[in-house]
Amino acid sequence: MANSELYITKKIANTFREQIMKKGFNHVSVSSLMRILDIRRQTFYDSFQDKYDLLEWQLNDTLEETIDNNIDYLHWKEILKLFIYEIDAHKRYYYECLTVQTEVNVADIFATHLVVLLAHVLERQELISNKKAQDNMWFLCLGISTTIIHNVTTPNPVDYELIVKQAINAIEYSFES
């Protein structure tokens, strides 16, 4: 994707996110997005099939920036904290993505990016070839994802820092050698 195409794609995705937070997922359409951006509809369809495809792209792009792209620069605990903070800081958006639509499996997207992070932890601890550690990794990531999702969708959420602490404790306990 060329820089200008990526710029337009990110602009569409950012506006999509803003509109979902303002109006709710069901009240955001491709037409309304493109009208706000003053861009022709075909530009949207050059990159995405529909708003669900855009949602999946936007979630993956955000998590790549938050998790995947920081692996070589930040400690895994800081990355985990950034990830959970991202969800907490944009709770309305994620609430809409989790409760209004079912086409995109948000939990799987969260877990997939967490697996990237935990694979890095396993590699550092030289456990990457340990089959039990690998099997544990996916279940642990799904558990963390489910905990985060529950916190976004519950009427009485806990402070995100508590979830960070619990997730770090679970990871450390799971991979103690």
Disulfide bonds with the S-S distance in Angstrom:
none
